[in-house]
Amino acid sequence: MKVAIIGGGLAGLTAAAYLSEHPDIEGVLFERSPQLGGRAFTYEKAGFTLNYGAHAIYGLDRHTLSVMERELYLRFGSKQVDKRKVMYEKGRQLTPAPLDFVNLVKTDILSGMQKVRFVGEITAMIANIHQIKHYATLGDYLAESGAGEDVKELWEHLVCSNFFITPEDARRVPGSVISEYYHNLFLSQRPVNYVLGSWAVITDQLRDKIDLAGRWSVAMQEGVDGIRYELGKYMLKTKAREEAFDRVVFAMPVQQVVKLLRGTPWEPFLAPYEHNTATEVMVYDVGLSTVVARPFSYISDMNHKMFISDVSATDHTLVPDGGQLLQGIAYLSDDTAGGEGDRKAYLEERTRQMEALFDRHYPGWREAVAVKRVSKKAMVQSVKNVAGNKLLPVRIENMPFYFCGDGCEGKGELAERAFSSGRYAAELMLKEVGVHVKQ
Ligand SMILES: Cc1cc2nc3c(=O)[nH]c(=O)nc-3n(C[C@H](O)[C@H](O)[C@H](O)COP(=O)(O)OP(=O)(O)OC[C@H]3O[C@@H](n4cnc5c(N)ncnc54)[C@H](O)[C@@H]3O)c2cc1C
């Protein structure tokens, strides 16, 4: 059987790595850009290792990547972000983020009674009996919860940080999604980790696995432009060839799937997924020639909804000797009602707020900049997991294809959704064609 996978990001590489283990399956992984990894692409500049998307893993011990580590024999090191150095800034006050019981006791975010209330919420989440799962959204739950304003603000802020979204969007996250996500995260012994050496450590191993199997080829800089059905096969067209396949996996953002299938007989099946909104952020990465200050590993500005991670405080392999890598991320609203001019002004304001956050906590950073990358429209997740949006299923009834990526149904958010849906797409295909699946 011959399989095509369209897209060489985390999802496509995961699906290909699993499928490549099976002797009855051969295939081609098509990637339109010059490199693999997609939004998890890693690159080197002036001795710094930069990721297009960050590589924090939330809840590593309960994460799909740990399952893949066992099943695919991946090897990687990881390091927990120092929880004592994760801070929130509210007004002009700095206080520990209530990530565990020690920090919860120390934090000024909540008063004494509110701390008791929040501990109750965490306990209910861990025991999987939290009422939020019965509410349509976080906002609906908070409105009826009777919790104090600070507890409500903390919930919103936690969801902003983990889902990379604004408070308005946080209130629209379904209660069931919050319940499952925080059940896993609060139970985790390893809540926030970095993969040492960045995403490339994972993507390189997935690529090696695919190559070593000997039955797959990876077609770089070969975007798929069209697909049609002929005599029981799916014909994929690129600039270089047209080739027939038995099965096709779409491993790309949902918006790009919709575009690729426009004008084909399959277009109507995608109508429910056409108007999804993506999660977009502003990224402000700076590589500094020297460590200008190391007050924390992570500082989250609650006033302006943005954060800076001192990535090199956790993973020093990413910087040249004595250097420092700081990553700023600002959550963005997708309100474009005011037109392009207003959007531009909004993004400029976000940039100023971010630079002010750097100025407050990393004085001297401007003079030490060796590498800088600012993106005002970085797609963190292809489908924002909020009410009104609809994640793409890995299989759609009456449609012959498989879908995976961070806009698809799967476990977790962000990269975990890409890994888990990629793994699931491979598993489903193997089951459907009757190949024995490793447990
Ligand atoms: C700034 C930022 C910070 C992030 N931080 C984190 C984090 O800390 N933790 C975390 O877990 N996740 C994080 N993420 C999210 C994570 O990077 C993504 O969820 C993940 O990389 C998505 O992988 P994917 O395979 O679903 O999609 P993609 O990476 O978009 O891969 C799709 C691939 O398909 C290719 N393609 C598209 N169309 C075609 C075509 N027609 N033919 C051939 N190829 C095609 C593209 O070139 C691309 O390589 C972050 C993302 C960003 C942008």
Ligand as a Chemical Component Dictionary entry (heavy atoms), coordinates in Angstrom:
data_LIG
# 
_chem_comp.id                   LIG 
_chem_comp.type                 NON-POLYMER 
_chem_comp.pdbx_formal_charge   0 
_chem_comp.three_letter_code    LIG 
# 
loop_
_chem_comp_atom.comp_id 
_chem_comp_atom.atom_id 
_chem_comp_atom.alt_atom_id 
_chem_comp_atom.type_symbol 
_chem_comp_atom.charge 
_chem_comp_atom.model_Cartn_x 
_chem_comp_atom.model_Cartn_y 
_chem_comp_atom.model_Cartn_z 
_chem_comp_atom.pdbx_ordinal 
LIG C1  C1  C 0 5.482 31.349 18.602 1  
LIG C2  C2  C 0 5.043 29.950 18.875 2  
LIG C3  C3  C 0 5.264 29.404 20.125 3  
LIG C4  C4  C 0 4.870 28.097 20.384 4  
LIG N1  N1  N 0 5.133 27.568 21.608 5  
LIG C5  C5  C 0 4.813 26.294 21.864 6  
LIG C6  C6  C 0 5.159 25.704 23.100 7  
LIG O1  O1  O 0 5.825 26.312 23.934 8  
LIG N2  N2  N 0 4.761 24.427 23.330 9  
LIG C7  C7  C 0 4.047 23.712 22.414 10 
LIG O2  O2  O 0 3.687 22.568 22.701 11 
LIG N3  N3  N 0 3.731 24.238 21.211 12 
LIG C8  C8  C 0 4.099 25.510 20.921 13 
LIG N4  N4  N 0 3.793 26.052 19.703 14 
LIG C9  C9  C 0 2.928 25.289 18.792 15 
LIG C10 C10 C 0 3.659 24.274 17.920 16 
LIG O3  O3  O 0 4.794 24.858 17.346 17 
LIG C11 C11 C 0 2.662 23.812 16.840 18 
LIG O4  O4  O 0 1.493 23.352 17.471 19 
LIG C12 C12 C 0 3.191 22.672 15.972 20 
LIG O5  O5  O 0 4.483 22.959 15.517 21 
LIG C13 C13 C 0 2.227 22.432 14.810 22 
LIG O6  O6  O 0 2.661 21.336 14.039 23 
LIG P1  P1  P 0 1.804 20.808 12.791 24 
LIG O7  O7  O 0 2.528 19.661 12.237 25 
LIG O8  O8  O 0 0.401 20.623 13.223 26 
LIG O9  O9  O 0 1.744 22.012 11.743 27 
LIG P2  P2  P 0 2.896 22.780 10.945 28 
LIG O10 O10 O 0 4.078 22.956 11.803 29 
LIG O11 O11 O 0 2.254 24.009 10.397 30 
LIG O12 O12 O 0 3.294 21.799 9.763  31 
LIG C14 C14 C 0 2.633 21.774 8.527  32 
LIG C15 C15 C 0 3.656 21.563 7.430  33 
LIG O13 O13 O 0 2.963 21.366 6.206  34 
LIG C16 C16 C 0 3.662 22.027 5.175  35 
LIG N5  N5  N 0 2.696 22.253 4.085  36 
LIG C17 C17 C 0 1.604 23.049 4.096  37 
LIG N6  N6  N 0 0.955 22.969 2.927  38 
LIG C18 C18 C 0 1.631 22.074 2.165  39 
LIG C19 C19 C 0 1.435 21.548 0.848  40 
LIG N7  N7  N 0 0.414 21.932 0.075  41 
LIG N8  N8  N 0 2.324 20.635 0.382  42 
LIG C20 C20 C 0 3.374 20.231 1.145  43 
LIG N9  N9  N 0 3.609 20.711 2.394  44 
LIG C21 C21 C 0 2.742 21.612 2.890  45 
LIG C22 C22 C 0 4.175 23.296 5.842  46 
LIG O14 O14 O 0 5.260 23.870 5.133  47 
LIG C23 C23 C 0 4.572 22.763 7.215  48 
LIG O15 O15 O 0 5.915 22.332 7.249  49 
LIG C24 C24 C 0 4.213 27.341 19.388 50 
LIG C25 C25 C 0 4.021 27.889 18.109 51 
LIG C26 C26 C 0 4.440 29.175 17.846 52 
LIG C27 C27 C 0 4.253 29.727 16.466 53 
# 
loop_
_chem_comp_bond.comp_id 
_chem_comp_bond.atom_id_1 
_chem_comp_bond.atom_id_2 
_chem_comp_bond.value_order 
_chem_comp_bond.pdbx_ordinal 
LIG C1  C2  SING 1  
LIG C2  C3  SING 2  
LIG C2  C26 DOUB 3  
LIG C3  C4  DOUB 4  
LIG C4  N1  SING 5  
LIG C4  C24 SING 6  
LIG N1  C5  DOUB 7  
LIG C5  C6  SING 8  
LIG C5  C8  SING 9  
LIG C6  O1  DOUB 10 
LIG C6  N2  SING 11 
LIG N2  C7  SING 12 
LIG C7  O2  DOUB 13 
LIG C7  N3  SING 14 
LIG N3  C8  DOUB 15 
LIG C8  N4  SING 16 
LIG N4  C9  SING 17 
LIG N4  C24 SING 18 
LIG C9  C10 SING 19 
LIG C10 O3  SING 20 
LIG C10 C11 SING 21 
LIG C11 O4  SING 22 
LIG C11 C12 SING 23 
LIG C12 O5  SING 24 
LIG C12 C13 SING 25 
LIG C13 O6  SING 26 
LIG O6  P1  SING 27 
LIG P1  O7  DOUB 28 
LIG P1  O8  SING 29 
LIG P1  O9  SING 30 
LIG O9  P2  SING 31 
LIG P2  O10 DOUB 32 
LIG P2  O11 SING 33 
LIG P2  O12 SING 34 
LIG O12 C14 SING 35 
LIG C14 C15 SING 36 
LIG C15 O13 SING 37 
LIG C15 C23 SING 38 
LIG O13 C16 SING 39 
LIG C16 N5  SING 40 
LIG C16 C22 SING 41 
LIG N5  C17 SING 42 
LIG N5  C21 SING 43 
LIG C17 N6  DOUB 44 
LIG N6  C18 SING 45 
LIG C18 C19 SING 46 
LIG C18 C21 DOUB 47 
LIG C19 N7  SING 48 
LIG C19 N8  DOUB 49 
LIG N8  C20 SING 50 
LIG C20 N9  DOUB 51 
LIG N9  C21 SING 52 
LIG C22 O14 SING 53 
LIG C22 C23 SING 54 
LIG C23 O15 SING 55 
LIG C24 C25 DOUB 56 
LIG C25 C26 SING 57 
LIG C26 C27 SING 58 
# 
